[in-house]
Amino acid sequence: AVVSTQSTGDSMRGLAVFIADIRNCKSREQEKKRINKELANIRSKFKGDKQLDGYQKKKYVCKLLFIFLLGNDVDFGHSEAVDLLASNKYTEKQIGYLFISVMMHHSN
């Protein structure tokens, strides 16, 4: 099953592959292992020396949101989501607002 993540011609292949990987997990343990691997990858990307562009931040913030919506704790990525709010691109700004609104709603 291929997941389409099209939004104004701007697809995030990495996100689609990650969602497909999660959906193809045969057990909760396998899913948790894949999620932890992705969280470690995202954390290293955010802490890395290389400056991430808006697309990359958007992709990783989307992955964090998906992980959170699956019922997992997400304790980082908030500042990257806030960075997206300052973007000139609507899709990046949209993901920033979505992430922040879901996280704020959850904390209340």
URZIKA-V824625 format. One record per pair of residues at least 12 apart in sequence whose ideal C-beta (glycine too) atoms are under 10 Angstrom apart, sorted by the first residue. I is the first residue (numbers start at 0). GAP is how many residues later the second one is. D is the distance in Angstrom with one decimal. If there is no record, write none. Layout:
[[I | GAP | D] [I | GAP | D]]
This chain:
[[0 | 18 | 9.4] [0 | 19 | 6.7] [0 | 22 | 6.4] [0 | 23 | 8.1] [1 | 14 | 7.0] [1 | 15 | 9.4] [1 | 17 | 9.7] [1 | 18 | 6.8] [2 | 12 | 8.2] [2 | 13 | 4.7] [2 | 14 | 8.6] [2 | 15 | 9.2] [2 | 16 | 4.7] [2 | 17 | 5.7] [2 | 19 | 9.8] [2 | 20 | 7.6] [3 | 12 | 7.2] [4 | 14 | 7.7] [4 | 54 | 9.6] [4 | 57 | 8.0] [6 | 51 | 9.9] [6 | 83 | 9.3] [6 | 84 | 5.6] [6 | 87 | 8.1] [6 | 88 | 9.1] [7 | 81 | 9.4] [7 | 82 | 7.5] [7 | 83 | 6.1] [7 | 86 | 9.7] [8 | 82 | 9.7] [9 | 45 | 7.9] [9 | 48 | 8.7] [9 | 79 | 8.4] [9 | 80 | 9.7] [9 | 81 | 5.5] [9 | 82 | 9.3] [11 | 43 | 7.9] [11 | 44 | 9.7] [11 | 46 | 7.3] [11 | 47 | 4.8] [11 | 48 | 9.7] [11 | 50 | 6.4] [11 | 51 | 8.8] [11 | 79 | 9.5] [11 | 83 | 9.6] [12 | 46 | 8.8] [13 | 24 | 9.7] [13 | 27 | 9.9] [13 | 42 | 9.0] [13 | 45 | 5.5] [13 | 46 | 8.6] [13 | 48 | 9.1] [13 | 49 | 7.6] [14 | 43 | 9.1] [14 | 44 | 5.7] [14 | 45 | 9.0] [14 | 47 | 5.2] [14 | 48 | 5.9] [14 | 50 | 9.8] [14 | 51 | 7.4] [17 | 16 | 8.1] [17 | 17 | 9.2] [17 | 19 | 10.0] [17 | 20 | 6.1] [17 | 23 | 9.6] [17 | 41 | 9.3] [17 | 44 | 9.1] [17 | 45 | 5.7] [17 | 48 | 7.3] [17 | 49 | 8.9] [18 | 43 | 9.5] [18 | 44 | 8.7] [18 | 47 | 6.5] [20 | 13 | 5.6] [20 | 14 | 9.5] [20 | 16 | 9.4] [20 | 17 | 8.4] [21 | 12 | 6.2] [21 | 13 | 7.2] [21 | 16 | 8.7] [21 | 44 | 7.8] [21 | 45 | 8.7] [21 | 48 | 7.2] [30 | 39 | 7.9] [30 | 41 | 9.5] [31 | 38 | 9.8] [31 | 40 | 8.1] [33 | 33 | 10.0] [34 | 28 | 9.5] [34 | 31 | 9.4] [34 | 32 | 5.6] [34 | 35 | 7.3] [34 | 37 | 5.9] [35 | 31 | 9.7] [35 | 36 | 9.0] [37 | 22 | 9.3] [37 | 25 | 6.2] [37 | 26 | 9.0] [37 | 28 | 9.3] [37 | 29 | 7.0] [38 | 24 | 8.7] [38 | 25 | 8.0] [38 | 28 | 6.7] [38 | 33 | 8.1] [38 | 34 | 9.5] [38 | 35 | 7.9] [38 | 36 | 9.5] [38 | 37 | 8.5] [38 | 38 | 9.5] [40 | 19 | 8.6] [40 | 22 | 8.9] [41 | 17 | 9.3] [41 | 18 | 4.8] [41 | 19 | 8.8] [41 | 21 | 6.2] [41 | 22 | 6.4] [41 | 25 | 8.7] [41 | 32 | 9.4] [41 | 34 | 8.0] [41 | 35 | 7.0] [41 | 38 | 9.1] [42 | 17 | 9.5] [42 | 21 | 9.8] [42 | 32 | 9.8] [42 | 33 | 6.2] [42 | 34 | 8.5] [44 | 12 | 9.1] [44 | 14 | 9.5] [44 | 15 | 6.0] [44 | 35 | 9.4] [45 | 14 | 7.0] [45 | 15 | 9.7] [45 | 18 | 9.6] [45 | 30 | 6.8] [45 | 31 | 6.8] [45 | 33 | 8.4] [45 | 34 | 6.0] [46 | 29 | 9.0] [51 | 28 | 7.7] [51 | 31 | 8.9] [52 | 39 | 9.5] [53 | 29 | 8.2] [53 | 30 | 6.8] [53 | 32 | 9.4] [53 | 33 | 5.0] [53 | 34 | 8.5] [53 | 35 | 6.0] [53 | 37 | 8.9] [53 | 38 | 4.5] [53 | 39 | 9.3] [53 | 41 | 9.6] [53 | 42 | 9.6] [54 | 32 | 9.8] [54 | 34 | 8.4] [54 | 36 | 8.9] [54 | 37 | 7.4] [55 | 24 | 9.4] [56 | 20 | 9.0] [56 | 23 | 5.0] [56 | 24 | 8.1] [56 | 26 | 6.2] [56 | 27 | 5.8] [56 | 30 | 8.5] [56 | 35 | 7.2] [56 | 38 | 8.5] [56 | 39 | 8.5] [57 | 22 | 9.1] [57 | 23 | 9.3] [57 | 25 | 10.0] [57 | 26 | 6.2] [57 | 29 | 8.2] [57 | 31 | 8.3] [57 | 33 | 6.7] [57 | 34 | 4.8] [57 | 35 | 9.3] [57 | 36 | 8.8] [57 | 37 | 4.9] [57 | 38 | 7.9] [57 | 41 | 9.6] [58 | 33 | 10.0] [58 | 36 | 8.8] [59 | 17 | 7.0] [59 | 20 | 6.8] [59 | 21 | 9.7] [59 | 35 | 9.9] [60 | 13 | 9.8] [60 | 16 | 5.8] [60 | 17 | 9.3] [60 | 19 | 5.7] [60 | 20 | 5.1] [60 | 21 | 10.0] [60 | 22 | 9.1] [60 | 23 | 6.4] [60 | 31 | 8.9] [60 | 34 | 5.5] [60 | 35 | 7.0] [60 | 37 | 8.6] [60 | 38 | 5.2] [60 | 39 | 9.5] [61 | 33 | 5.8] [61 | 36 | 8.6] [61 | 37 | 8.0] [62 | 14 | 8.9] [63 | 12 | 7.8] [63 | 13 | 4.4] [63 | 14 | 9.2] [63 | 16 | 8.5] [63 | 17 | 8.1] [63 | 35 | 7.1] [63 | 39 | 9.3] [64 | 12 | 8.6] [64 | 16 | 8.6] [64 | 30 | 7.7] [64 | 33 | 6.8] [64 | 34 | 5.2] [64 | 37 | 6.4] [64 | 38 | 8.5] [67 | 31 | 8.5] [67 | 34 | 7.0] [67 | 35 | 7.4] [67 | 38 | 7.7] [68 | 33 | 7.5] [68 | 37 | 9.8] [73 | 25 | 9.1] [73 | 28 | 9.8] [73 | 29 | 7.7] [73 | 32 | 9.6] [76 | 22 | 7.4] [76 | 26 | 9.0] [77 | 21 | 7.9] [77 | 22 | 7.5] [77 | 25 | 6.7] [77 | 26 | 10.0] [79 | 16 | 8.4] [79 | 19 | 8.7] [80 | 14 | 7.5] [80 | 15 | 4.8] [80 | 16 | 8.4] [80 | 17 | 8.6] [80 | 18 | 4.1] [80 | 19 | 5.4] [80 | 20 | 9.9] [80 | 21 | 9.8] [80 | 22 | 7.8] [81 | 14 | 6.7] [81 | 17 | 9.1] [81 | 18 | 7.0] [82 | 13 | 7.3] [83 | 12 | 3.0] [83 | 13 | 8.1] [83 | 14 | 9.5] [83 | 15 | 7.7] [83 | 16 | 8.9] [84 | 12 | 6.7] [84 | 14 | 9.7] [84 | 15 | 7.6]]
